[in-house]
Amino acid sequence: MLASMACQNAPPAAAVRQTCQDCHAVVLDARHTLNCRACHGGASPAASAKQAHQGMIAKPAAPDHFRASCGGCHGKEVNGVRQSVHLTLAGYEKFRARYAGKAVTGIDGIPVYEQPQTPDQLADDLLRRRCLRCHLFYAGEGYPATGHGLGCAACHMRWQDGKMAVHQFIAVPGDKECLACHYGNRVGADYYGFFEHDLPPDYRTPFMSAANPSNPPFGIESHRLIADIHQRRGLVCIDCHRGGELMATTAEKASCAACHNPARLASRLPAGVAKKADGFIFTATNGVEYRLPTLRHKAHQRYGETVACQVCHAQWAFADEGSHFIRIDHDDLQEWRPLRRQGVAEVERLLENALSSEKDSGPPMMSDPFTGAKRPGVWLVAYGQRRWETIRLKRVGEKLMVARPLTDMFLSWVDADGRTRFDNIKPAGDDNNFIPYTPHTTGAAGIFWQDRLRDFQVQGKNNR
């Protein structure tokens, strides 16, 4: 009895204090053997999870935090990334200017409009919630091959099936990391010969993940076309597009001429290229050496200044014509049943629920990838046609370039009452939808390269 009373009156045992890795058994890479608090903050050791997580930063590599967390050791790189196209997506700012007549400073600065009153406000809502879903503020779509980290971790950490595979940074990203964003009918996917199918099921054939055949790796199945000659030779994206180009604005961009034009090579050797007694050698990031072929055909001397390389050397190009983006605020989505595949996981889940559930889920809502907040309305897309066969060309100044109908876009909005607020709005002053670009589908010019030039009456050096 006395012994029992003594136990009841005894002071409570001291709480056990544990470190982060007592609960999170992660293995760090050799270059980042840091205390967890160095990046994530919080308290360690601590007596409870609640105490440990006080002030913790779950995603220190995200744009809001990478200056403080990564910048301590990688200040130069972080400052460069803040100005790089991967953070600013400057091309989309140009798109916004086509609608609104003005640009913004940073894509995260695009205004929020729940009830757009003008075409440019509607375009802003489209950009924020539908178009700009591949950026360093967002962890990607919920498909097997498209999830990625935020900020620095988007490229420098490995993800698998929407989760971080290992807590180890990679100095040189592989093509898997690049394709987590550069998939769909965008430059990057074409390097591997991927061309996204049209959305209706009748136009799709299986290109599935072997592990999960019902869940394609990039959301929508892809045609398998011929890959770029550089990919077939074993080069990866980072071999040509090195860190200085991807993480800053001052580095020279990769170009065909930089590696293959003898005149350019005589004045300046790009990264990875060395001159040997018998020619030029390119050393890939994995250490493999390649002998560089240089321009010898007389056509290069004749047309080199007036024709972009891919006009003759592109094997195919993206040509999605008639892109119709429609914001729907009402809950009657039955007519979209054939277009349940949308390339946006959140939208696909919403459509599946609305079309298969007997329960009324209410008006559709869609998230803002920058903030995570849901707002009324869901953006859906349909295409007039998706083609790759014909290489479209456009003269830009004195140079002929490959082009694609990137701004062949129509914006519409049907509100919660079923009223059409905007119907097929196009960018102001957009008489020519074709925008020049560089398809990554390089191959031999073939025997019909002159046919591509004939309609444009291209003038070479010898016939000016």
C-alpha positions in Angstrom: 0.0 0.0 0.0 2.8 2.4 1.0 4.7 1.4 -2.1 1.7 2.1 -4.3 1.2 5.6 -2.8 4.9 6.3 -3.3 4.6 5.6 -7.0 1.5 7.9 -7.3 3.3 10.8 -5.6 6.5 10.4 -7.7 7.4 13.2 -10.1 6.6 12.5 -13.8 9.5 11.0 -15.8 11.3 13.5 -18.0 10.0 13.6 -21.5 12.2 11.9 -24.0 13.8 14.4 -26.4 14.3 13.1 -29.9 16.0 14.4 -33.0 14.6 14.9 -36.5 16.1 11.6 -37.8 14.6 9.6 -34.9 11.3 10.1 -36.8 12.6 10.8 -40.3 15.3 8.3 -41.2 16.6 10.1 -44.3 20.0 9.6 -46.0 21.7 12.8 -47.2 24.1 13.1 -50.1 27.8 13.6 -49.4 27.7 17.4 -50.3 24.8 18.1 -47.9 25.6 16.4 -44.6 23.9 19.2 -42.7 21.9 19.4 -39.6 18.2 19.2 -40.5 17.6 22.6 -39.0 20.1 24.3 -41.4 17.4 24.0 -44.1 14.2 23.3 -42.4 14.4 25.3 -39.2 12.3 23.9 -36.3 13.6 22.6 -33.0 15.8 19.5 -32.5 16.0 17.7 -30.3 12.5 18.2 -28.9 10.1 16.4 -26.6 7.2 16.2 -29.1 6.5 16.6 -32.7 4.6 19.8 -32.0 7.6 21.3 -30.4 9.9 20.1 -33.1 7.8 21.5 -35.9 7.6 25.0 -34.4 8.9 27.4 -37.1 9.7 24.5 -39.4 9.9 25.1 -43.2 8.6 22.1 -45.0 9.9 23.1 -48.4 13.0 25.2 -48.0 14.0 25.0 -51.7 10.7 26.8 -52.8 11.0 30.3 -54.3 9.8 31.9 -51.1 12.6 30.4 -49.1 15.5 29.4 -51.4 17.4 32.7 -51.0 17.8 32.0 -47.2 18.1 28.2 -47.3 20.0 27.5 -50.5 21.5 30.9 -51.0 23.8 30.6 -48.0 26.1 28.3 -50.0 24.8 28.9 -53.5 24.2 32.6 -53.5 25.3 33.2 -57.1 23.1 30.4 -58.5 20.1 31.5 -56.5 20.5 35.1 -57.7 20.7 33.9 -61.3 17.6 31.6 -60.9 15.5 34.6 -59.8 16.1 36.2 -63.2 16.0 33.0 -65.3 13.3 32.0 -67.6 12.5 29.0 -65.4 11.3 31.2 -62.7 9.9 34.2 -64.6 8.5 32.2 -67.6 9.1 35.4 -69.7 7.4 33.9 -72.7 4.1 33.8 -70.9 4.5 37.4 -69.9 4.7 38.2 -73.6 1.5 36.2 -74.2 -0.2 38.2 -71.5 0.9 41.4 -73.2 -0.9 40.2 -76.3 -4.2 40.3 -74.5 -3.6 43.1 -72.0 -1.2 45.3 -73.8 1.1 45.2 -70.9 3.4 42.8 -69.0 3.9 42.2 -65.3 7.0 41.7 -63.1 7.1 38.0 -62.5 4.5 35.4 -63.2 3.4 35.3 -59.6 2.4 39.0 -59.9 -0.4 38.2 -62.4 -3.5 39.7 -60.9 -6.3 37.5 -59.5 -9.9 38.0 -60.9 -12.7 35.8 -59.7 -15.2 37.6 -62.0 -13.3 38.9 -65.0 -14.7 42.0 -66.6 -12.5 42.3 -69.7 -10.7 39.9 -72.1 -7.3 40.6 -70.5 -8.7 39.8 -67.0 -10.0 36.5 -68.4 -6.6 35.8 -69.9 -5.0 36.5 -66.5 -7.3 33.9 -64.9 -6.4 31.4 -67.7 -2.7 32.0 -67.2 -2.8 31.6 -63.4 -5.0 28.6 -63.2 -4.5 26.6 -66.4 -1.4 27.6 -68.4 1.2 28.3 -65.8 1.2 24.9 -64.1 4.8 24.1 -64.9 6.8 26.5 -62.9 9.0 26.5 -59.8 6.1 27.5 -57.5 4.1 24.3 -58.2 4.9 20.7 -57.6 3.5 19.4 -60.9 0.6 17.3 -61.9 -0.3 14.1 -60.2 0.9 11.8 -63.0 3.7 9.2 -62.5 6.3 11.2 -64.5 5.3 14.8 -63.9 5.7 15.5 -60.1 8.7 17.5 -59.0 9.9 19.6 -56.1 9.6 23.4 -55.7 12.2 25.9 -56.5 15.7 24.4 -56.6 14.3 21.0 -55.8 12.4 21.0 -59.1 15.6 20.1 -61.0 18.0 19.0 -58.2 15.9 16.3 -56.4 14.6 13.0 -57.8 10.8 12.4 -57.6 8.8 9.3 -58.4 5.1 8.9 -58.7 4.5 12.3 -57.2 6.8 11.8 -54.2 10.4 12.7 -53.4 12.3 9.4 -54.1 15.3 10.2 -51.9 16.4 13.1 -49.8 19.6 13.6 -51.9 20.4 16.5 -54.2 21.7 15.8 -57.7 24.2 18.3 -59.1 23.4 17.5 -62.8 19.7 16.9 -63.5 18.8 14.1 -65.9 16.3 14.1 -68.7 13.7 12.6 -66.3 13.8 15.8 -64.3 13.5 17.9 -67.5 10.5 16.0 -68.8 8.6 16.5 -65.5 7.9 19.9 -66.9 8.8 19.7 -70.6 6.2 17.2 -71.6 3.0 17.4 -73.6 3.4 19.2 -77.0 6.3 21.4 -75.8 9.9 21.5 -76.7 11.6 18.8 -74.7 9.0 16.0 -75.3 9.9 16.3 -79.0 13.5 15.5 -78.2 12.3 12.0 -77.4 9.8 11.8 -80.2 6.7 12.2 -78.0 3.7 13.9 -79.5 0.6 14.1 -77.3 -2.6 12.5 -78.6 -5.7 14.5 -79.1 -8.1 14.4 -76.1 -11.1 12.3 -77.3 -10.6 8.6 -76.6 -11.1 7.7 -80.3 -7.9 9.5 -81.1 -5.7 7.9 -78.4 -3.8 4.6 -78.4 -1.9 3.2 -75.4 1.4 4.5 -74.4 1.2 3.4 -70.8 3.5 2.9 -67.8 4.2 -0.8 -67.4 3.8 -0.5 -63.7 0.4 1.3 -63.9 -1.2 0.7 -67.3 -4.3 2.7 -66.4 -2.2 5.9 -65.6 -0.1 7.2 -68.5 3.2 8.7 -67.3 2.4 12.1 -68.7 -1.4 12.1 -68.2 -2.3 11.6 -71.9 -0.9 9.0 -74.1 1.7 9.9 -76.7 2.6 9.0 -80.3 6.1 7.7 -80.7 7.7 9.7 -83.5 11.4 9.8 -84.5 13.6 11.2 -81.7 16.2 13.9 -82.2 19.5 12.7 -83.6 21.3 14.0 -80.5 19.0 11.9 -78.2 19.6 8.9 -80.4 23.4 9.4 -80.1 23.1 9.5 -76.3 23.2 13.2 -75.4 20.9 14.5 -72.6 19.3 17.9 -72.3 21.9 19.3 -69.9 24.7 18.4 -72.4 23.7 21.4 -74.6 21.6 23.4 -72.2 24.0 23.8 -69.3 23.5 25.5 -65.9 24.7 28.9 -67.1 21.9 29.1 -69.6 19.2 27.5 -67.4 19.9 29.3 -64.2 20.9 32.7 -65.4 20.2 35.3 -68.1 23.7 36.2 -69.1 25.0 32.9 -70.5 24.9 32.3 -74.2 22.1 30.1 -75.3 22.8 26.7 -77.0 22.7 26.8 -80.8 23.5 24.5 -83.7 26.1 26.9 -85.1 27.9 27.1 -81.8 29.0 23.5 -82.1 28.8 22.8 -85.9 29.9 26.0 -87.7 33.7 26.0 -88.3 33.8 29.8 -88.3 32.1 30.0 -84.9 34.3 27.3 -83.5 37.4 29.1 -84.7 36.5 32.2 -82.7 35.0 30.6 -79.6 34.6 27.1 -78.2 31.4 26.4 -76.3 31.3 24.5 -73.1 32.3 20.9 -73.5 34.1 21.4 -76.9 37.8 21.1 -77.4 40.0 21.4 -80.5 42.1 18.4 -81.5 44.6 18.0 -84.3 42.0 16.2 -86.5 38.9 18.2 -85.6 36.7 19.1 -82.6 35.6 16.8 -79.7 32.5 17.3 -77.6 32.6 15.9 -74.1 29.2 15.1 -72.6 28.4 15.6 -68.9 28.9 11.8 -68.4 32.4 12.0 -69.8 31.7 10.3 -73.1 33.5 12.0 -76.1 31.9 12.7 -79.5 33.5 13.8 -82.6 31.7 16.9 -83.8 30.6 17.0 -87.5 31.1 20.4 -89.0 29.2 22.1 -91.8 30.4 21.0 -95.2 27.4 21.0 -97.6 27.5 24.1 -99.9 23.9 24.9 -98.8 25.2 26.1 -95.4 27.4 28.7 -97.0 24.6 29.8 -99.3 21.7 29.9 -96.9 23.3 30.0 -93.4 22.5 33.7 -92.9 18.9 33.6 -94.2 17.6 30.2 -93.1 17.5 28.7 -89.6 19.0 25.2 -89.2 15.7 23.5 -88.4 14.0 24.7 -91.5 15.9 21.9 -93.3 16.8 19.7 -90.4 13.6 19.4 -88.4 12.0 16.0 -88.9 8.6 17.2 -87.6 7.1 20.0 -85.6 4.3 20.8 -83.2 1.2 22.2 -84.8 -1.8 22.3 -82.5 -4.3 24.5 -84.3 -7.5 26.0 -82.8 -6.8 25.8 -79.1 -10.1 26.6 -77.4 -9.9 27.4 -73.7 -13.3 27.6 -72.0 -14.0 28.5 -68.4 -17.1 26.7 -67.1 -18.7 27.9 -63.8 -21.9 25.9 -63.9 -22.1 22.3 -62.8 -23.6 20.7 -66.0 -20.5 19.1 -67.5 -22.1 16.2 -69.3 -21.1 17.5 -72.7 -17.4 17.2 -71.7 -17.7 13.5 -71.2 -15.6 12.7 -74.3 -12.9 15.1 -73.2 -12.3 13.8 -69.7 -8.6 13.7 -70.3 -7.4 17.3 -69.9 -3.7 17.1 -69.0 -4.5 18.6 -65.6 -5.0 16.0 -62.8 -7.2 18.2 -60.7 -9.5 18.9 -63.6 -9.7 15.2 -64.6 -10.7 14.2 -61.0 -13.4 16.9 -61.0 -14.8 15.7 -64.3 -14.8 12.1 -63.3 -16.6 12.9 -60.1 -19.1 15.1 -61.8 -19.8 12.6 -64.6 -19.9 9.4 -62.5 -21.3 10.4 -59.1 -25.0 10.7 -58.3 -24.1 13.2 -55.6 -24.3 16.8 -56.5 -20.8 18.1 -55.9 -21.8 21.8 -56.5 -20.3 24.3 -58.8 -16.8 23.4 -60.1 -13.7 24.9 -58.4 -10.1 25.0 -59.6 -6.9 25.7 -57.7 -4.5 28.5 -58.2 -1.1 26.8 -58.4 0.7 29.8 -57.0 -1.4 30.0 -53.8 -3.2 26.6 -53.6 -6.5 28.6 -53.1 -9.6 27.3 -55.0 -11.7 29.7 -57.0 -15.0 29.3 -58.9 -14.8 27.9 -62.4 -12.7 25.3 -64.2 -10.7 25.8 -67.3 -11.2 23.2 -70.0 -9.5 22.8 -73.4 -10.4 21.4 -76.8 -8.4 21.5 -80.0 -9.4 22.0 -83.6 -6.7 19.5 -84.7 -3.3 18.3 -83.5 -0.8 17.6 -86.3 2.9 17.2 -86.8 3.4 16.4 -90.5 3.8 19.8 -92.1 6.7 21.9 -91.1 5.3 25.5 -90.9 7.7 28.3 -91.8 7.7 32.0 -91.1 10.1 34.8 -92.1 11.4 36.8 -89.1 13.3 39.8 -90.3 15.6 38.4 -93.0 15.6 34.9 -91.6 13.3 32.0 -92.4 12.4 30.0 -89.3 10.2 27.1 -88.2 6.9 28.3 -86.6 3.9 26.9 -84.9 0.4 28.2 -84.3 1.0 28.9 -80.6 -1.4 31.8 -80.3 -4.1 30.2 -82.4 -6.2 30.5 -79.2 -9.8 31.3 -78.4 -11.0 32.2 -74.9 -14.6 31.7 -73.7 -16.4 31.9 -70.3 -19.8 30.5 -69.3 -20.8 31.7 -65.9 -22.7 29.9 -63.1 -26.0 30.8 -64.6 -25.2 29.4 -68.0 -24.7 32.8 -69.6 -21.9 33.2 -72.1 -19.8 36.1 -70.8 -17.1 35.9 -73.5 -17.2 33.9 -76.7 -14.1 32.9 -78.7 -12.0 35.9 -77.7 -8.6 36.1 -79.5 -5.5 38.2 -78.7 -5.7 41.7 -79.9 -4.0 42.5 -83.2 -3.1 38.8 -83.7 -3.3 38.5 -87.5 -0.5 35.9 -87.6 -0.8 33.0 -85.2 2.5 31.4 -86.1 5.3 32.0 -83.6 8.9 31.0 -84.5 10.5 28.3 -82.4 13.2 25.6 -82.5 11.8 22.1 -82.7 14.1 19.5 -81.1 13.6 17.0 -83.8 16.9 17.3 -85.6 17.9 14.8 -88.3 19.4 14.6 -91.8 18.0 17.3 -94.1 16.8 14.7 -96.6 16.2 15.1 -100.3 13.3 17.5 -100.2 14.9 20.3 -98.1 14.8 22.7 -101.1 11.1 22.3 -101.4 10.7 23.9 -98.0 12.5 27.0 -99.2 10.9 27.3 -102.7 7.6 29.0 -101.6 9.5 31.7 -99.7 11.9 32.5 -102.5 14.8 32.5 -100.1 17.8 34.4 -101.4 21.2 32.9 -100.7 24.6 34.5 -100.9 25.0 33.7 -104.6 21.7 35.0 -105.8 21.3 38.4 -104.1 
